[in-house]
Amino acid sequence: MTAVSAPFRWLRSGAIGGTILALAAGAHTLAGGVLPPPVLMLALTALTAAVSAVVTSIRVPLTLMLALLGASQLLLHNVFDLLSNPMFPTAALVEPAMAHHPMVCQPP
């Protein structure tokens, strides 16, 4: 891994961080989850952009980049779940596969 310097590195890392957050937020809401308040979303955006800036400052192999993307999606999903309603986290009370999916058919 070598350090790189690009003229638009901060812009690129902000775009990457925003895309990561948008994918996680979109998947979370499509699964029936609720997003945290806007102030917390702004803080998560800044944190994601900062992590993206660190990662884009070095050259990483594609496999490591994909692993980081997957880990960030999983982490953001859990953070969204925790911050959207900290007194009642759904993932802690139900099976993980059914955390955001309402029961359509109830057994008799």
TIMARMI-902318 format. One record per residue: residue number from 1; residue in three letters; chain; z, x, y of N, C-alpha, C in turn. Coordinates in nm, 2 decimals, decimal comma, always signed. Atoms other than C-alpha are relative to their C-alpha. Layout:
// residues N
+------+------+-------+--------+--------+--------+--------+--------+--------+--------+--------+--------+
! romi ! tido ! romar !   n.pz !   n.px !   n.py !  ca.pz !  ca.px !  ca.py !   c.pz !   c.px !   c.py !
+------+------+-------+--------+--------+--------+--------+--------+--------+--------+--------+--------+
!  NUM !  ALA !     A !      Z !      X !      Y !      Z !      X !      Y !      Z !      X !      Y !
...
+------+------+-------+--------+--------+--------+--------+--------+--------+--------+--------+--------+
END
This chain:
// residues 108
+------+------+-------+--------+--------+--------+--------+--------+--------+--------+--------+--------+
! romi ! tido ! romar !   n.pz !   n.px !   n.py !  ca.pz !  ca.px !  ca.py !   c.pz !   c.px !   c.py !
+------+------+-------+--------+--------+--------+--------+--------+--------+--------+--------+--------+
!    1 !  MET !     A !  +0,00 !  +0,08 !  -0,12 !  +0,00 !  +0,00 !  +0,00 !  +0,00 !  +0,09 !  +0,12 !
!    2 !  THR !     A !  +0,00 !  -0,08 !  -0,12 !  -0,10 !  +0,14 !  +0,33 !  +0,01 !  -0,09 !  +0,12 !
!    3 !  ALA !     A !  -0,01 !  +0,07 !  -0,12 !  -0,03 !  +0,03 !  +0,68 !  -0,14 !  -0,02 !  +0,07 !
!    4 !  VAL !     A !  +0,13 !  +0,02 !  -0,07 !  -0,32 !  -0,13 !  +0,87 !  +0,03 !  -0,05 !  +0,14 !
!    5 !  SER !     A !  -0,02 !  +0,05 !  -0,14 !  -0,37 !  -0,20 !  +1,24 !  -0,13 !  -0,07 !  +0,04 !
!    6 !  ALA !     A !  +0,11 !  +0,08 !  -0,04 !  -0,61 !  -0,47 !  +1,34 !  +0,02 !  -0,06 !  +0,14 !
!    7 !  PRO !     A !  -0,02 !  +0,05 !  -0,14 !  -0,68 !  -0,59 !  +1,70 !  +0,06 !  -0,14 !  +0,00 !
!    8 !  PHE !     A !  -0,05 !  +0,14 !  +0,00 !  -0,60 !  -0,96 !  +1,61 !  +0,10 !  -0,02 !  -0,11 !
!    9 !  ARG !     A !  -0,09 !  +0,02 !  +0,11 !  -0,33 !  -0,90 !  +1,36 !  +0,10 !  -0,11 !  +0,02 !
!   10 !  TRP !     A !  -0,10 !  +0,10 !  -0,03 !  -0,07 !  -1,12 !  +1,53 !  -0,06 !  -0,14 !  +0,00 !
!   11 !  LEU !     A !  +0,06 !  +0,13 !  +0,00 !  -0,32 !  -1,40 !  +1,57 !  -0,03 !  -0,04 !  -0,15 !
!   12 !  ARG !     A !  +0,03 !  +0,03 !  +0,14 !  -0,43 !  -1,37 !  +1,21 !  +0,13 !  -0,03 !  -0,08 !
!   13 !  SER !     A !  -0,12 !  +0,03 !  +0,07 !  -0,07 !  -1,36 !  +1,08 !  +0,06 !  -0,14 !  +0,04 !
!   14 !  GLY !     A !  -0,04 !  +0,14 !  -0,05 !  +0,01 !  -1,67 !  +1,29 !  -0,08 !  -0,11 !  -0,07 !
!   15 !  ALA !     A !  +0,08 !  +0,10 !  +0,07 !  -0,28 !  -1,85 !  +1,14 !  +0,03 !  -0,01 !  -0,15 !
!   16 !  ILE !     A !  -0,04 !  +0,00 !  +0,14 !  -0,18 !  -1,75 !  +0,79 !  +0,13 !  -0,07 !  -0,02 !
!   17 !  GLY !     A !  -0,13 !  +0,07 !  +0,01 !  +0,18 !  -1,86 !  +0,84 !  -0,01 !  -0,15 !  +0,03 !
!   18 !  GLY !     A !  +0,03 !  +0,15 !  -0,03 !  +0,06 !  -2,19 !  +0,99 !  -0,06 !  -0,07 !  -0,12 !
!   19 !  THR !     A !  +0,07 !  +0,06 !  +0,11 !  -0,17 !  -2,25 !  +0,70 !  +0,10 !  -0,01 !  -0,12 !
!   20 !  ILE !     A !  -0,10 !  +0,01 !  +0,11 !  +0,11 !  -2,17 !  +0,44 !  +0,09 !  -0,12 !  +0,03 !
!   21 !  LEU !     A !  -0,09 !  +0,11 !  -0,03 !  +0,34 !  -2,41 !  +0,62 !  -0,07 !  -0,14 !  -0,01 !
!   22 !  ALA !     A !  +0,07 !  +0,13 !  +0,00 !  +0,08 !  -2,68 !  +0,66 !  -0,03 !  -0,04 !  -0,15 !
!   23 !  LEU !     A !  +0,02 !  +0,03 !  +0,14 !  -0,01 !  -2,66 !  +0,29 !  +0,13 !  -0,06 !  -0,07 !
!   24 !  ALA !     A !  -0,13 !  +0,04 !  +0,06 !  +0,36 !  -2,69 !  +0,19 !  +0,04 !  -0,14 !  +0,06 !
!   25 !  ALA !     A !  -0,04 !  +0,12 !  -0,06 !  +0,43 !  -2,97 !  +0,44 !  -0,09 !  -0,12 !  -0,05 !
!   26 !  GLY !     A !  +0,09 !  +0,10 !  +0,05 !  +0,12 !  -3,16 !  +0,32 !  +0,03 !  -0,04 !  -0,14 !
!   27 !  ALA !     A !  -0,03 !  +0,03 !  +0,14 !  +0,20 !  -3,13 !  -0,04 !  +0,14 !  -0,08 !  -0,01 !
!   28 !  HIS !     A !  -0,13 !  +0,06 !  +0,00 !  +0,56 !  -3,23 !  +0,03 !  -0,01 !  -0,15 !  +0,04 !
!   29 !  THR !     A !  +0,01 !  +0,14 !  -0,05 !  +0,47 !  -3,55 !  +0,22 !  -0,09 !  -0,08 !  -0,10 !
!   30 !  LEU !     A !  +0,08 !  +0,07 !  +0,09 !  +0,20 !  -3,64 !  -0,03 !  +0,08 !  -0,04 !  -0,13 !
!   31 !  ALA !     A !  -0,08 !  +0,03 !  +0,12 !  +0,46 !  -3,62 !  -0,31 !  +0,11 !  -0,10 !  +0,04 !
!   32 !  GLY !     A !  -0,10 !  +0,10 !  -0,04 !  +0,67 !  -3,87 !  -0,11 !  +0,13 !  +0,05 !  +0,07 !
!   33 !  GLY !     A !  -0,11 !  -0,06 !  -0,06 !  +0,91 !  -3,63 !  +0,05 !  +0,00 !  -0,02 !  +0,15 !
!   34 !  VAL !     A !  -0,01 !  +0,02 !  -0,14 !  +1,03 !  -3,64 !  +0,41 !  +0,02 !  +0,14 !  +0,06 !
!   35 !  LEU !     A !  -0,01 !  -0,13 !  -0,07 !  +0,99 !  -3,35 !  +0,65 !  +0,12 !  +0,01 !  +0,09 !
!   36 !  PRO !     A !  -0,12 !  -0,02 !  -0,09 !  +1,28 !  -3,20 !  +0,85 !  -0,04 !  -0,04 !  +0,14 !
!   37 !  PRO !     A !  +0,03 !  +0,03 !  -0,14 !  +1,31 !  -3,28 !  +1,22 !  -0,09 !  +0,11 !  +0,06 !
!   38 !  PRO !     A !  +0,09 !  -0,09 !  -0,06 !  +1,06 !  -3,11 !  +1,45 !  +0,06 !  +0,13 !  +0,05 !
!   39 !  VAL !     A !  -0,06 !  -0,12 !  -0,04 !  +1,30 !  -2,85 !  +1,58 !  +0,01 !  +0,10 !  -0,12 !
!   40 !  LEU !     A !  -0,01 !  -0,09 !  +0,12 !  +1,36 !  -2,72 !  +1,23 !  -0,14 !  +0,04 !  -0,05 !
!   41 !  MET !     A !  +0,13 !  -0,04 !  +0,03 !  +0,99 !  -2,73 !  +1,16 !  -0,05 !  +0,11 !  +0,08 !
!   42 !  LEU !     A !  +0,04 !  -0,11 !  -0,09 !  +0,93 !  -2,51 !  +1,46 !  +0,07 !  +0,13 !  -0,04 !
!   43 !  ALA !     A !  -0,07 !  -0,12 !  +0,04 !  +1,19 !  -2,27 !  +1,34 !  -0,06 !  +0,05 !  -0,13 !
!   44 !  LEU !     A !  +0,06 !  -0,05 !  +0,12 !  +1,03 !  -2,26 !  +0,99 !  -0,14 !  +0,06 !  +0,03 !
!   45 !  THR !     A !  +0,13 !  -0,06 !  -0,03 !  +0,69 !  -2,20 !  +1,15 !  +0,02 !  +0,14 !  +0,05 !
!   46 !  ALA !     A !  -0,03 !  -0,14 !  -0,05 !  +0,83 !  -1,90 !  +1,34 !  +0,04 !  +0,09 !  -0,11 !
!   47 !  LEU !     A !  -0,04 !  -0,08 !  +0,11 !  +0,99 !  -1,77 !  +1,03 !  -0,11 !  +0,04 !  -0,09 !
!   48 !  THR !     A !  +0,12 !  -0,02 !  +0,09 !  +0,68 !  -1,81 !  +0,82 !  -0,10 !  +0,09 !  +0,07 !
!   49 !  ALA !     A !  +0,09 !  -0,09 !  -0,07 !  +0,47 !  -1,64 !  +1,09 !  +0,05 !  +0,14 !  +0,00 !
!   50 !  ALA !     A !  -0,06 !  -0,14 !  +0,00 !  +0,71 !  -1,35 !  +1,10 !  -0,02 !  +0,07 !  -0,13 !
!   51 !  VAL !     A !  +0,02 !  -0,06 !  +0,13 !  +0,70 !  -1,30 !  +0,73 !  -0,15 !  +0,03 !  -0,02 !
!   52 !  SER !     A !  +0,14 !  -0,03 !  +0,01 !  +0,32 !  -1,32 !  +0,74 !  -0,04 !  +0,12 !  +0,08 !
!   53 !  ALA !     A !  +0,03 !  -0,12 !  -0,08 !  +0,31 !  -1,06 !  +1,01 !  +0,04 !  +0,13 !  -0,07 !
!   54 !  VAL !     A !  -0,04 !  -0,12 !  +0,08 !  +0,51 !  -0,82 !  +0,79 !  -0,09 !  +0,02 !  -0,12 !
!   55 !  VAL !     A !  +0,09 !  -0,01 !  +0,11 !  +0,29 !  -0,89 !  +0,49 !  -0,14 !  +0,05 !  +0,04 !
!   56 !  THR !     A !  +0,13 !  -0,04 !  -0,04 !  -0,03 !  -0,85 !  +0,68 !  -0,01 !  +0,14 !  +0,07 !
!   57 !  SER !     A !  +0,00 !  -0,13 !  -0,06 !  +0,08 !  -0,52 !  +0,83 !  -0,03 !  +0,11 !  -0,11 !
!   58 !  ILE !     A !  +0,03 !  -0,10 !  +0,11 !  +0,03 !  -0,35 !  +0,49 !  -0,11 !  -0,06 !  -0,09 !
!   59 !  ARG !     A !  +0,11 !  +0,04 !  +0,09 !  -0,26 !  -0,37 !  +0,24 !  +0,07 !  -0,03 !  -0,13 !
!   60 !  VAL !     A !  -0,06 !  +0,04 !  +0,13 !  -0,15 !  -0,57 !  -0,07 !  -0,11 !  -0,04 !  -0,09 !
!   61 !  PRO !     A !  +0,10 !  +0,05 !  +0,09 !  -0,34 !  -0,64 !  -0,38 !  -0,01 !  -0,15 !  -0,01 !
!   62 !  LEU !     A !  +0,02 !  +0,15 !  +0,01 !  -0,48 !  -0,99 !  -0,44 !  +0,11 !  -0,07 !  -0,08 !
!   63 !  THR !     A !  -0,10 !  +0,07 !  +0,08 !  -0,24 !  -1,06 !  -0,72 !  +0,14 !  -0,01 !  +0,07 !
!   64 !  LEU !     A !  -0,12 !  +0,01 !  -0,07 !  +0,06 !  -0,98 !  -0,51 !  -0,01 !  -0,10 !  +0,11 !
!   65 !  MET !     A !  +0,02 !  +0,10 !  -0,11 !  -0,08 !  -1,19 !  -0,22 !  +0,01 !  -0,14 !  -0,06 !
!   66 !  LEU !     A !  -0,01 !  +0,14 !  +0,06 !  -0,12 !  -1,49 !  -0,46 !  +0,14 !  -0,03 !  -0,05 !
!   67 !  ALA !     A !  -0,14 !  +0,02 !  +0,04 !  +0,23 !  -1,44 !  -0,60 !  +0,09 !  -0,03 !  +0,13 !
!   68 !  LEU !     A !  -0,08 !  +0,04 !  -0,12 !  +0,37 !  -1,44 !  -0,24 !  -0,03 !  -0,14 !  +0,05 !
!   69 !  LEU !     A !  +0,04 !  +0,13 !  -0,04 !  +0,17 !  -1,75 !  -0,16 !  +0,07 !  -0,11 !  -0,09 !
!   70 !  GLY !     A !  -0,07 !  +0,09 !  +0,09 !  +0,31 !  -1,93 !  -0,47 !  +0,15 !  -0,01 !  +0,03 !
!   71 !  ALA !     A !  -0,14 !  +0,00 !  -0,02 !  +0,66 !  -1,82 !  -0,40 !  +0,04 !  -0,07 !  +0,13 !
!   72 !  SER !     A !  -0,03 !  +0,06 !  -0,13 !  +0,64 !  -1,93 !  -0,04 !  -0,01 !  -0,15 !  -0,01 !
!   73 !  GLN !     A !  +0,02 !  +0,14 !  +0,02 !  +0,51 !  -2,27 !  -0,14 !  +0,13 !  -0,06 !  -0,07 !
!   74 !  LEU !     A !  -0,12 !  +0,05 !  +0,08 !  +0,80 !  -2,32 !  -0,39 !  +0,13 !  +0,01 !  +0,09 !
!   75 !  LEU !     A !  -0,12 !  -0,01 !  -0,09 !  +1,06 !  -2,19 !  -0,13 !  -0,01 !  -0,10 !  +0,11 !
!   76 !  LEU !     A !  +0,01 !  +0,10 !  -0,11 !  +0,93 !  -2,41 !  +0,15 !  +0,02 !  -0,14 !  -0,05 !
!   77 !  HIS !     A !  -0,03 !  +0,14 !  +0,06 !  +0,93 !  -2,72 !  -0,08 !  +0,15 !  -0,02 !  -0,01 !
!   78 !  ASN !     A !  -0,14 !  +0,02 !  +0,02 !  +1,29 !  -2,66 !  -0,16 !  +0,07 !  -0,01 !  +0,14 !
!   79 !  VAL !     A !  -0,06 !  +0,00 !  -0,14 !  +1,38 !  -2,59 !  +0,21 !  -0,03 !  -0,14 !  +0,06 !
!   80 !  PHE !     A !  +0,03 !  +0,13 !  -0,05 !  +1,20 !  -2,91 !  +0,31 !  +0,09 !  -0,11 !  -0,06 !
!   81 !  ASP !     A !  -0,09 !  +0,10 !  +0,07 !  +1,40 !  -3,11 !  +0,05 !  +0,14 !  +0,01 !  +0,05 !
!   82 !  LEU !     A !  -0,14 !  -0,02 !  -0,04 !  +1,73 !  -2,96 !  +0,16 !  +0,01 !  -0,04 !  +0,15 !
!   83 !  LEU !     A !  -0,02 !  +0,02 !  -0,14 !  +1,67 !  -2,98 !  +0,54 !  -0,04 !  -0,15 !  +0,04 !
!   84 !  SER !     A !  +0,03 !  +0,13 !  -0,05 !  +1,52 !  -3,33 !  +0,55 !  +0,11 !  -0,10 !  -0,02 !
!   85 !  ASN !     A !  -0,12 !  +0,09 !  +0,01 !  +1,84 !  -3,49 !  +0,43 !  +0,11 !  +0,09 !  -0,07 !
!   86 !  PRO !     A !  -0,09 !  -0,09 !  +0,06 !  +2,11 !  -3,23 !  +0,37 !  +0,12 !  -0,06 !  -0,08 !
!   87 !  MET !     A !  -0,11 !  +0,06 !  +0,07 !  +2,37 !  -3,48 !  +0,25 !  -0,04 !  -0,06 !  -0,13 !
!   88 !  PHE !     A !  +0,05 !  +0,06 !  +0,12 !  +2,15 !  -3,62 !  -0,02 !  -0,13 !  +0,07 !  -0,05 !
!   89 !  PRO !     A !  +0,12 !  -0,07 !  +0,05 !  +1,91 !  -3,36 !  -0,17 !  -0,05 !  -0,06 !  -0,13 !
!   90 !  THR !     A !  +0,05 !  +0,07 !  +0,12 !  +1,69 !  -3,54 !  -0,42 !  -0,01 !  +0,09 !  -0,12 !
!   91 !  ALA !     A !  +0,03 !  -0,08 !  +0,12 !  +1,61 !  -3,24 !  -0,64 !  +0,13 !  +0,03 !  -0,07 !
!   92 !  ALA !     A !  -0,13 !  -0,03 !  +0,07 !  +1,98 !  -3,18 !  -0,72 !  +0,05 !  -0,12 !  -0,08 !
!   93 !  LEU !     A !  -0,05 !  +0,12 !  +0,07 !  +2,03 !  -3,54 !  -0,85 !  -0,09 !  -0,05 !  -0,11 !
!   94 !  VAL !     A !  +0,09 !  +0,05 !  +0,10 !  +1,72 !  -3,61 !  -1,05 !  -0,08 !  +0,11 !  -0,07 !
!   95 !  GLU !     A !  +0,08 !  -0,10 !  +0,07 !  +1,49 !  -3,43 !  -1,29 !  -0,10 !  +0,06 !  +0,10 !
!   96 !  PRO !     A !  +0,09 !  -0,06 !  -0,09 !  +1,27 !  -3,18 !  -1,10 !  -0,14 !  -0,06 !  +0,01 !
!   97 !  ALA !     A !  +0,13 !  +0,06 !  +0,00 !  +0,95 !  -3,34 !  -1,21 !  -0,01 !  -0,14 !  +0,07 !
!   98 !  MET !     A !  -0,01 !  +0,14 !  -0,06 !  +1,06 !  -3,68 !  -1,07 !  +0,07 !  +0,00 !  +0,14 !
!   99 !  ALA !     A !  -0,08 !  +0,00 !  -0,12 !  +1,23 !  -3,56 !  -0,75 !  -0,05 !  -0,08 !  +0,11 !
!  100 !  HIS !     A !  +0,05 !  +0,08 !  -0,11 !  +0,99 !  -3,73 !  -0,51 !  -0,08 !  -0,12 !  -0,04 !
!  101 !  HIS !     A !  +0,09 !  +0,11 !  +0,05 !  +0,82 !  -3,98 !  -0,73 !  +0,09 !  -0,12 !  -0,04 !
!  102 !  PRO !     A !  -0,08 !  +0,11 !  +0,04 !  +0,97 !  -4,33 !  -0,74 !  -0,04 !  -0,05 !  -0,14 !
!  103 !  MET !     A !  +0,02 !  +0,06 !  +0,13 !  +1,01 !  -4,50 !  -1,07 !  -0,09 !  -0,13 !  +0,01 !
!  104 !  VAL !     A !  +0,09 !  +0,12 !  -0,01 !  +0,71 !  -4,74 !  -1,11 !  +0,04 !  -0,10 !  -0,11 !
!  105 !  CYS !     A !  -0,03 !  +0,09 !  +0,11 !  +0,80 !  -4,88 !  -1,45 !  +0,14 !  +0,03 !  -0,04 !
!  106 !  GLN !     A !  -0,14 !  -0,01 !  +0,05 !  +1,16 !  -4,94 !  -1,53 !  +0,01 !  -0,05 !  -0,14 !
!  107 !  PRO !     A !  -0,02 !  +0,05 !  +0,13 !  +1,26 !  -4,98 !  -1,89 !  +0,08 !  -0,13 !  +0,00 !
!  108 !  PRO !     A !  -0,07 !  +0,13 !  +0,00 !  +1,38 !  -5,32 !  -1,99 !  +0,14 !  +0,01 !  -0,04 !
+------+------+-------+--------+--------+--------+--------+--------+--------+--------+--------+--------+
END
